């Protein structure tokens, strides 16, 4: 069918996770930590700022390690995803079970030029959650991966679909002409 395609997320994955961390700290901790500092400066240092700095440092360290573990693959028969620092998570689904391949981008991803490729199956009982996601890919690479996956699955993409539709339309025109000739001769 085709050779194995191995894919890594963009290094910008670490940037977007750092932005998420910054937003979480700003909105979730500093929003109440700063007023607490005005009331009890020493207490806030112990219960807000030191734990926040330690958590942020650990999260940045973990993000680097997590990035190194993430691997995506389109092999001959499967969509395959492996990730995890301490607990490895592996997802593998055969192409014949894939119903749809969706390219998805959030606002921060658009700004950074990233995208996700979601592989949906009927296995999740009609929920709109993908069974496998290739996440934080460069947007152009995500489009290439989506098109390659669609080709391997057998779903026609834009130009391919138009070409097949044109062939079908041409065949229908020929059938119509034959039917009209038969009707005229009878």
N, C-alpha and C positions, 0 to 999 in steps of 0.2 A: 504494500500500500504506500509506504513512504518511510523515509529514515526517521530516526528518533530526533526530536527537537527538544533541547534542554533550554530552559529559560530561568533567569534569575530576576528578582524584582530590581527596580532602579535603585541606585544608591540614595536617591531622593526620598526613599522610604524612611530613612533615618531622620531626614529633615521634617517630613510631615508628622512623624511620631513625636518629634521634639516640639512642634507647633501645638499638637494636641496636648502634650504635657504642660506647656506654658499656659494654654487656655484653661486647663483643669486647675492649675495652681492659682492663676489669676482670679478666675470666677469662683472656684470652689473653696479656696483657702484664704487668699488675701482679702476677699470681700468681707470676711468676718475677722480675719487676723489683724488687720490694721486697726479697726475700732478697739479690739482687745488690747492692742499695744498701747493705745492712748489711756486705757484704764489700768492695765497691769503689765508694764513693760517686761519685767523679769519672768513673770509667768508665761507671757506670750512667747518669749524666747525659748523657753523649755518645751512648751506644749504645741507651738506652731512652727517656728522657724527652723529649729534644729531638725525635727522629724521631717519637715518639708524638704530641706536641703539634702538630707540623707536619702529620702525617697527619690528625689529628682536625680541624684548622682547614680543611685542603683538603677533607676529606669533607663538612664542614658547608657549605662554599661550593658544592661540587659538588651536594649534595642540593637546595639552593635552585635552582640552574640546571636540574637534572634535572626537578624538579617543574614548572618553567615550560614544559618541552618536552612533557610527557605530555598526550596528547589521545586520547579515545575517542569513537567515533561509531557510532550505529546509523542507517545511511541506508536508502534504499528497498530495496536488494538485498543489502547487505553489513554485516558486523560489521567495524569498522575500528579499528586501534590504531596510534598514532605516538608514538615516544619516542626520546630520545637527545640528549646534549649534544654530543659530538664525532662519534659515529657514529650516524646516524639508523637506527632500526629501525621498519619499517612492516609490519604484518600485516593482511591483508584476506581474509576468507573469506565466500563467499556463504551465505545462509541455508539453501539447499537441502543444503549439506554438513554443517550442524550437526546432530549427533545428540542432544546433551544440553547443558543450561545449568545449571551448578551454582553455588550460593552457598556460599562457603567463608570461615571465620573461624578464625584462630589465637587463642591465649589473650590475647596483647597486643592484638590487634585487637578482641576482645570488650570488653576493659577500656576501650579508646579509642573504641568504637562504630564500628569500621571493618569492611569485608568486601570480598571479591573475588568477581567473577563470572567463572567459567570457561566457555569455549565449547569443547566437545569435538567432534571429527570422527573419522571412521574412518581418516583419512589417516595417522595415526601408528602404524598396525599394531597396534592393540589396547592400546597403552600408556595408562596412566591420566593422561597429561599433556595439559593443554589446549593447543589450538593458539593460542588468543588468551585473554588474561586482562585484564579491566578491574580493576585493583588499587587498593587503599586508598581505596575509596569509602565515604562515610558509609553505615552499615548500612541505613538506611531507603531511601536512594537506590539502593543495590545491589539491594534487593528490587524496587523500581520498575523498574530497568533489566532485571533478570531477567524480570519479568512482561511487560514490553514486548517483549523479545527473543523470549520464548516465543510471544507473540501473533503476532509477525511471522514466526516460523518455522512456526507452525501447530501447535505442541504445546499441548494443552489444560492449563490450570492448574486448581487445586482446585475452585472453584465451577463453572467451565465444564465440567470433566470430570463433576462430579456431575449437572449439568443434562442433559448428553448421555446419561449412563448412565440417568437417570430416563426420558428420551424412549425410549431403546432398550428399557428394561424395560416401559414402557407399550405399545410396539408388540408386544413378545413376548407380553404378556398378551392383546392383541387377536387375535394369530395363534392363540394357544392356544384362545381361545373359539371362533374360526371352525373350527378343527380338531375341537374337541369337538362343535360343532353338526353338522359334516359326518359325524362318526362316528355320532352319534345318529340322523341321518336315513338312514343307509345300513344 
